[in-house]
Amino acid sequence: MSVEKQPNTLAFVQLLAPTGEELYHANLPKKGTSFRQVFDLNEMKDGIYTLRIKQGATVIVKSIHLRTNAPELTQPMRSLTLGN
């Protein structure tokens, strides 16, 4: 994730679980104009997570949908041919 922000403005980033539990929170440096963070989502359960970025009065909310596609189960097929 990369956030470009206005200089000398307070801002924060928050990641919420589907239950509303806060998983990550960071106050962005007031002097800087950019912020970068890498999130490892591999161990997180499926669901809809919320990324919230607040800068001054502006709030940006993005949904992150995590879904694991399970492999399709296949039934073994066997055929039998009878001859005369």
Secondary structure, 3 states (H helix, E strand, C coil): CEEECCCCCCEEEEEECCCCCEEEEEEECCCCCEEECCCCCCCCCCEEEEEEEEECCEEEEEEEEECCCCCCCCCCCCCCCCCC
